[in-house]
């Protein structure tokens, strides 16, 4: 529920994210400020419209303000913040939102699954382990409102930051008074390290016979898990990254799952990493763990307390018992690799030698590690190769 905390300022919470709508100035403005992790990672979204004498209304947890031919509405649905702009007549083909954020926040566009597959083929030309398009299509699942959306990542990924995912700007939709729908094409245009512009381009043909009012619907979500999901069980998926400057013992393995088969287990493990340049080679398997009878949502199991060295690269491996077990992920550059021919019946070999294929899947999987007895816990998280956890993760 959205609550009014003072004049022109409204607050709500999405999971761990604190949201302020409006502001502390004398007039309410269409502005969202979302903050995580003790205000360390935050995002300000502002629609630059001029407010004169207009006054917002607040009823049943919904904020609304009329500005010329537009009505701006803010309301919460489950773990997402809806921001609607209703147009009483045909708007311009583009609407832009100003984004402000601290240095280290990244916005990664989620393309179609087919584009992801083409990208993987281009990264691995002629590799016999490449998945065919039917194999990839069957394994990757991306909801329609995620295609063309943006996953938001923070630069840190330790226990406090989990997988390092901050949130999600979902695909922007259009709907007219008659129920006709369409999608806007969204782009985030960088300005500098702390500013960007979110531009939504609306399809001109949608307005040719539209029934007004027409509503544009940007949605902000805050979830640890990725917005897509992946299930393919005859491979070993891994990711590599570097520990932070303290290192420490492995405490707990985590994975966020979208769907599971009955009585399914998941194997996870951590390897030494021989090299990093987009094709790392596993050396010794340091330890492995078994998560039994996994369920939808977050699953965990205690680690074996193997001590990870500070500022050192490692791989984390994951293999599910059933291909009906899907792990959440977002597409995110060179994130990891898989080795084909690995079935659940195979142990995580020590070491595993074999050719691999680079992929761009940032899984919602991590391993907490830290000093014994109350030291800071940090996850090896499946993320981009240049960070590990909170200092960094896998």
N, C-alpha and C positions, 0 to 999 in steps of 0.2 A: 504494500500500500504506500502511496505517496502521501506525505504529511507536510503541512505548512509549519515552518519553524519560526519564521518572522516575515514581516512584510516583504513581498516580492521574492522570497526565497523558500524553496520546497526541497525536502530531502526524502530519499529512499535508499534501500540496500538491494543490490543484486549479488547473491552469494557473499563473497568477501569484499565486494566493491561498494564504496560509499558514493552516492550520487547526489549532487546538488543541481537543481533546475532553477533557472532565473539568475539571481545574484543579489548582492548586497547594496546595489545602487537604488535610487528612488523609484525607478521604473522597472517593471518586469521585462526581461528580454529573452528571446528564444535561444537559450544558452544551456548547455549541459556540461557539468564538470564531474568526471568520474575518477575516483582515486583508489589505489590499492597499496597495500603493504606500507602502512604508516605514511601515506602521501609520497612515497618514493617514486611510484610509477603512476602517472595520471594522464588523462586525456580531456581536453576541452574542445567541445564541438559547438560552434556558433554559426547561426544563420544570420548574415549581416543585413537585417531589415531595419528600417528606421522606425522607432517607436516614438509617437508624439503624445497624444492624450489617451491612447488606448489603454484599457485596463483589463487585466486577466480575470477570469472567473475560476473558482475551484469548487468542484462538487463531486462527491462519490469517488474521490481519489484521482480525479482527472482535471488537468489544468488546460485552459483554453484561452487564447487571445486572438482577436480579429485585427488584421492589419490590411487595410485596403481591400483587395479582392481575395485575401487569404485568411484562413483560420489555422493557427498553430496549436496542436494538441499534444500533451504528454500524459502517458499513463503506463502502468506496469502490467504486464501479462506474464505470469510465472516468473522465470528468471531472466526476462528480457524487458527492455525499456522501449516502448513504442513512441515514435515521434511522427505524428501525422501532419501533413500540410494539405489542407483542403482548398481547392481553387474553385471559385464561382464562375470563372470564365477561362478561356484558354490561356495558359501561362507561356512563358518563354520556353524554348526547347531544352534549356539547361538551368539547373539550380545548383548553386555552389555553397559549400559549408567550409568555414575556416577551421582548421585543426591546429591546436597547439599542444605540445607534449615535451617531456624532458628528453635530452639526448640519450639514445640507446633504445628507443622504442621503434619497432619495425612493423610495417604493414605489408602483408604478403597476399597477393591476389590468388584466389582459388579458381583455376580455370576448369574446363571440362575434364572429365576422366580421360577422354580420348586424347586431349592435348597433353595431359600428364604422361600417357603411354608413349606418345610421339617423342616427348622430351627425354624419357628414359631410353628409348631406342637411340636417340642422337648422342646420348652420353656414353652408350655402350655399343658402338658400331661393330657389327659382325660377331657379337658375343653369343656363343651357343646357349648360354643360360638365359638369354632374354625371354621374358614371357611373351607369348603370342597375344594379339589383341583379344581374342575370346577368353584367354586365361586371365588377363588383366581386368577385362570388363566384368568377369564373374567375381573377382576378388575385391574390387574397389566399388564402394557405394557412396555416392555424393548426392544429398538431397537437392531438389531443384532450387531452393532458396539459398543454397550455399554456392552454387555455380556463379562466378562473377563477384563473390563476396570477398571480404578481407579478414584474414586471421591476424591478430595483433600479438606480437611477442615482445617481451622485455629482455634486456641484455643479461639479466641474472637468472639463475636456475637452481638455487639451493633449496633446502628443506622448506624455507619460508615461501619460496617462489614456485615450488613443485616443478611442473614441466616447463616453466618459463612462459606459458601462454597467459597473456593478460586478459584477452577478451576477443570479441568478434563483431565486425560490422557486417550484418547480413545483406543479402541482395535486396535492392530497393524496388518495391513493387508499385504498380499503379492500379487504381480501380475506379470505375465511373459509377454513377448512380444507378445504372441498369445492371451492374454486376460484371461488366466486361473488365478483364484484367490484362496486364502486360508487365514486362520487366523493363526498368531503366538500365542503361549501361553505365556502370560506375567506374571511375578512375580516381586514384589518389595521386595528385601531382605534387612532388616535393618542391619546397621553396628553399629551405635550409635544413639544418639538423634538428630543429625544434618546431618547424612550421610546415604545413602542407595544406592543400586544398582538395576536398572531396567534391568531385563534380559528377552529378547525375544527369545523363543525357536521355531525355524521354523520346520514345519513337513518335515521329510526327504523324504517322498514319493512325495512331491510336486516337488522336483528337479529331480526325476527319468526321466521325459520326458519334463522338462521345456524348453521353448524357451527363450534364453537370448537376451537382458538383463532382469534380474529379479529385481523388485523394492520392497523394504521394506518401509512401510509408517506409521511411528509414527505420531500422531496428538495431539497437545496440544490445549485445549479449555479453555476459561475463561468466565463462565456464573454464575450468581446467581442461576438460577433454576437448579433443579436436572435433571439428564439425562434420568430418567424413569418417567412414569406417572401412577396415580392411580385414579380409579373411582369406588365408591361403596357407595350408598346413604342410605342404611338402617342401618347404624352404626354411632356412634359418635366417631370420632377419636380425641384423645388428646395426648399431650406431656407434660412432666413436666421438670422443670429446676429451677435454682435459679437466682434471680436478682443479679445485681452487688452491690457494696458497697454503692451506693447512692440511689437506688430506684427512685421513682418519679411517676408522673401521666401518665396514659395511654393516648397516643396521637392519634395513628393511627394503624389500622389493615391492614395487607397486605397479599395477596396470589398470587402466580404465577401459572397460569393455562395453560394447554396444549391444551385442547379442551373444548368447552362449548355448551350446548343446548340453543336454542333460549329463550330469556326472563328468564334466570335462575338467581336465587338469591343464596347467600351463607350466612349462619349464623356462627358467630364466637363469642367466649366468653372466659372469664378468671375466673378460680376457685381458691379458696384457696386449698391447698394440705395438706392432713392429714399426709401422709407418703411418702417415696421416694423409698423404696427398691423394685424397678421393678414392683410394683403393687400399685401405689398411689390411695388414695381414695379422690374423690371430696368432699369438704365441701361446703361452701357457694359459690354460683355464684355471683361474684363481679359485673359483667356487661356483656352485650352482645351487638353485633352490627350486622347490616344487610348490606351486600354488594349487591346492586341491579343491575340486568342486567349486570352480569359479562361478560368479554370478554377475548379472548386469550391474554396471557401476564400478566403483573402486574396489580392487582386491589387493591383498597384501600378504606377505609372509616374512618371517624373520630371516635375516641374512646370517652368514656364518662368521661374521666379525673379522673377515680378512682385511688387513690394513692396506689402504691405498696411499701411495706416495703423493706428496703435494706436487702440483703443476706437472702432472704426468698424464699421457694419453692412455685411455682404456677403451675397450669395446664392451657393450652390453648386448647380450643375445636373448632372443625370445622365440619360443616355438610352442604353438598350441596343440593340444591333442586332437582337436576337430576343426575342420575348415568352417564349421558353422559358428565358430567363436571369432567374433570380429572385434578388433581393437580400434579405438578412436585414433584419428590422425588428421593432420593438415598438411598440405603440400608446402614445402619450404626448402628449396634449393638442394644442395648436396648434403643430405642428412645421414645417409647410411648405405648399407648394401645388404644384399641377400645372396646366399649360396644355394643353388638348386640341389635337389635330390636328398635333402635332409627331411626325414619323416620324424614324427613324434617318437617312434620306437627307437630311433637313434639317440644315444646319449649325446650331450654336447661334448664332442670329442676333444682330446687334449694332446697336442693342439689340433685344430682343424685346418687341413691344407686343401685347397681347392679354388677354382676360379670363382669370381663373384661378379655381381652386377650392381652398379651404383643406382640408388633410387633417391627420391626426394620426399619421402614420407616422414614427417615429424610426429612420431607416435606419442601417445599419452602414456608413456611408460617411464618410470624413473626408479632410482635406487638411492635411498637415504644413506649417507655416510657421515662420519664425524668422529670426534674424539670420544674415548670411552667415558662412560658415566656422566652424561650431561653436556658433552661438548656439542657444538652446533652441528646439526645433521644436514647433510647435503646430498642431493640426488644426482646420480648419473642419469641424464635424461636424453631421450632420442631427439636431438636438436641439431641445428646447423653446426658444422664441423669446427667453427672458430670459438665455440663456448662449451663449457661443460655444465657446471652447476654453481650457482651463487657466487659466487665465485665461480661457479660453472658446473656443468654436468655433461653427462653422456647423452 
